[in-house]
């Protein structure tokens, strides 16, 4: 009887060790994914991206790679979480250009205003050769692998509480909230406005109290933040496209098998498409521009008006980029502009 009990004990211990090792291996194949918004696939682009990614990765790897989502900035500020990804504390993050600039300042090359006229062209640029060139440079400079470039909600537009904007002179003296990027601040100052770098969590209150007169963001973000409650005018400038930058820790990436890498990369591509789609749906639905139009006075710049804004801002921002990033920045900028010109 003692021998039988001893045998069971050995089997139990062996099973425990096997289970423990398997559990450890599984933990090593868990992607902790950060993003800034609610984890609802119908609420915002990053929610859609994260949800689709998790489903496709876990199904495609038959559970050998798990995805654990940390939405709504649970792990900290975007730039701080980026350092966690770089250090391998977490495995992946979908980051705004504002946060990503802390690790890769040359992301500012993308901030040339008024170059895109069609949202579909942004997808051609970032999914094509230029996107691959930019991703390779990011990996070289930061040590993080790029899974792709997502849509943060479409083109940036300007809201304010003072008056309609139809010409650059209408920007004179307006205090406009921007991200803390020199390129974003220069866009506003080149048009005669006063840029104000205010933390995202404080923007609504700043607009409500008059600390800032206006701000710039894509339609879904304007609606999501309910800026129509504290802003009276919306000008559809479409002056900027700022993609999300989706990265994964390179050491973790290298630990995946070739099959797992293929599944993760393809899942990210599909997730980015889903995020783009939900962004366009929100923009056109009663949660986007139609709803904003009921609460704000909306005007779109005509081609002639848009050209006047472009002539004021583009040369100044271009000069800043070349001065700030030198020959390397100039070469990346030229590659970006060429890609935009050639985009379908």
N, C-alpha and C positions, 0 to 999 in steps of 0.2 A: 504493500500500500504506500509505504514511504517513497519507494522508487517511482510509483505512478505519480504521486504528488510532486516529487522533484522534477519529473518529466514535464508536468503541466507548468510548473514554475519557470522552467527553462524556455518552454514554448511561449509562455506569456511574456517573458522578458525579451525574447527574440522579436515577438510581434510588436512590442512597445518600441524597440529600437528601430525596426523597419518603418513603423508608422511615424516615429519621430524624425527619422532621416527624410522620409517622403514629405513630411510637413515642412521641414527646413528647406528642402528643395523647392517646394511650392512657394514658400515665402520669398525665396530668391527670385522667383518668376512672377512677382506681383508688381504691377506698374501703378504706383501712386501718382495720380494725375491731378494737377492743380488747374483751376480756372477761376475767373473773377465773378461769374454770374450764377444765377439760380440754375440748378441742375434739372431744368425742364426743357425737353427737346422742342417744345412748341413756344417757348417763352423768349429765347435769345439764341444767337448763333453758337456760342460756346457750349450752352446746354445741349444743343443738338449734336455738336461735334463730339462731346464727351460721351453722351449716351450711345450714339451710333458706334463709336470707337470701341467702347466696352463690349457691346453685343457682338461685334464682328471679330474682335480679338479672342474672346473667350470661346466663341463657337468655332472659329477657324483653327485654333490650336487644341481643340478638344479639351479645354480646361488647363492645359499646361502653362498658360500665361493668364493670370487674373488681372483685372483692372479695378482699382479702388479710387473712386472719384472724391476729390475734396473741392467742392464748389464755393462760390461766394467769398473767395479770399480767406477761407478758414485758416490757412497756414501762415498768413501774414500778407504784407504788401507785396505787390508784383515783383519789384526789384529784389526784395529780400528772398522771396521764394525761388527766384532765378538762381541765386547763389546756393540754395538747397539742392536744386537740380544739378548744378555744376559739381557740387561736392558729393552727390550721390545719396544725400539724406532722403530725398524723394527721387522718383525716376523721370518724371515728365511734367511739363507745364505749357499752357497756352497763354502767351504773354502779349500785352499791348506793346506798341513800339516805345511808349514812354517808359515802361519798366525795362524793356529789353535794351534800351540805349545805355543803361548802366554797365552792361557787359560788352556791348558792341555799339559804341557811339556812332559808327559809320552807317547805322540804319537810317540816320538822318538824310542820307542820299535820296531816299524815297520821297522826301517831303517837297519836291518841286511842285508848286501849285499850278492848277489849271491845265495840266497836261493830258488828263484823261477826259474824253467826251462820252464814253460809253462804258458802263460797268463791266460788260463782258470782256473788254480789252484788258482790264486788270487781271482777269483770270488767265488770259493768254500769256501775259507778261510773267506772272509769278509761277505758272505751271510749266513754262517753257525754258529755253536755254538761259535766259537771264536769271530766273529763279534758281536754277541749278548752280549757276556761277555765284550768286549771292549766298546760297546755302553752303557751298564749299568754303567760301571765305569765312563765314560765320563759324563753321566747324574748325577751321584752321586757327582762328583767333580766340575762340572761347573754349574749344574742346568739347562742345556739345553737338550731337547729331541733330540735324533739322528734319522733322517729319513733314513739314509743309508750311504754307502761308495761308491762313484763314481770312475770312471776311469779317471785319469788326462791325458790320452793319451797313456798308455801302459808303457813298461819298459823304464827306463832311459838309455841313451847311451852317449858317450863322443865324443865331437868334439874338434878340435884344429887347430891351424894355422901353426904348426911347422913340424910334421912328423907323419907317421902311428904309431899306438900303437898296438903292438902284445904281449908284455910282460910287467910286472910291471916296469922293468928298463926304459922302454920308457916314463914312467910318471915322471921320475926324473927332478925336476926343473920346470915343467910346471905349470903356474899359472892358476888354474881352478876355474871359478866362481861357487859358490854353494849358496843355501839358507843359512840363518844365523843360521842353526841348527848345534849344536856340532856334531851330528852323521854324517851329510853330510860332514862336514869339516874333520872329522876323517877318513872317507872313503878315501878321496883324500890324506890326509897326510900319511896314512898307506901304500899307494901305491907309495909314494915318491914325490907326487905333492905338490904344494903350494896352499891351498884353499884360495879363495878370496870371501868374502861375499859382494856382490854388489847388490843394489836394482834392481829389474826386469826392471824398466824403463830405467836403465842406462847400461844394459848388452850389447846391440848392439854396442853402442859407445865405451864401454870398450874393446870389441873384435876388433873393427875397429881400435882403436888407440894403441892397444897392452898393455893396462892396464891389460888385462887378455889374456892369450894365448888360453883358451878354456872354455868350460862349459859342463854341463850335464843336459839332458832333454829328454823326450820322442820324438819320430819322429814327431808327429803332431805339437808339440810346436816348435821344431827346424825349421820346414817348415813354420809355421805361423809367426814366428819371422824373417824369411828370413836370418837365420844365415849362410846359404850357400854363402851369398854375402861376408861374412867376415871370413869364416872358410874354410880350404882346406881339412881337413881330418875328417872322421866320422868312429868311431869304435863302432860296435854293441856289446857292453858289456852286455847289459840287466841286469845290476848289481842291480837295485833297482826298487821297485814299491811303489809309494807314492800316496795313494788314496785321492780323495776329501772327506772331511768330511761334511756331509749335516745335519745341525741342525735347530731346530725350537724352539722359545721361549716357555718354559714350561707352563707359565701362559696362553699364548694364546692357546697352545695345550689343556690344561685342560678346556678351555672355549668352545671347540668344542663338539658337541654331539657325541655319540658313532658311529653313522652312518657317520658323517663328518670325524671323526678320521680315520675310516676304508677307506674312499675314499681317504683322503690325504695320508695315509700310502701306500696304493696300488698304487696310482698315482706316488709316489716317487720311488717305486720299479720298475715300468714300465719305468719311466724316466731314472733311472740308467741303465737299460738294453739298452735303446735307446742311451744313452751316450757312453756306451761300444761299441755298434755296429758302431756308427759313427766314433769313435776313430780307430777301426780296418779298416774301409773303407778308411778313410783319409790316414792311414799308408800305405795301399797297393795301393792307387790310384796315379794319376799323381800329386796330391797335397802332397804326402808323400815321401816315400823312392825312388820310381822310379825317381821323380823329383830331389831329393837330389843327387842321383847317377849320374845325368848328370852334376852336378856342383861341386861335391866333390869326392874324392877318398874314397871308402867305403870298409871296411873289417870287417868280423865277426870273433869273437874269436872262435877257435876250442874248443871242450870239454877239451882238455889238457891245452890249454892256459887259459881258463876260470878258471880251477881248481887252476892254479898258482896265479891268481888274488884273488880268494876266500881265499886261504891259507894265503895270506898276510893281507887281510883286515878284514875278519869275526871275528877272535879271538879278534882283537883290539877293534872293535866296540862293540862286546859283553861285553868285560871287562868295557868299558866306560859306557854302559847302566846299568850294575849291580852296578857300583860305584856311578853313578849319581842318580839312582832311588831306590837303596837299595833293601831289601827283596821283597817289593811290585813289583818293576820293574822286578826283577828276576823271580817272579812267573808269571807275565804277559808275559815276554819274553819266558819262558818255554811253556806256553800255546800256544803262537804264533808259536813257532818252531814245537810243536806237531801237530798243525793244518796243517801246511805246509807239514809235513811228511805224514799225513793221507789224504791230499787232492786228489780227483780223477783227 
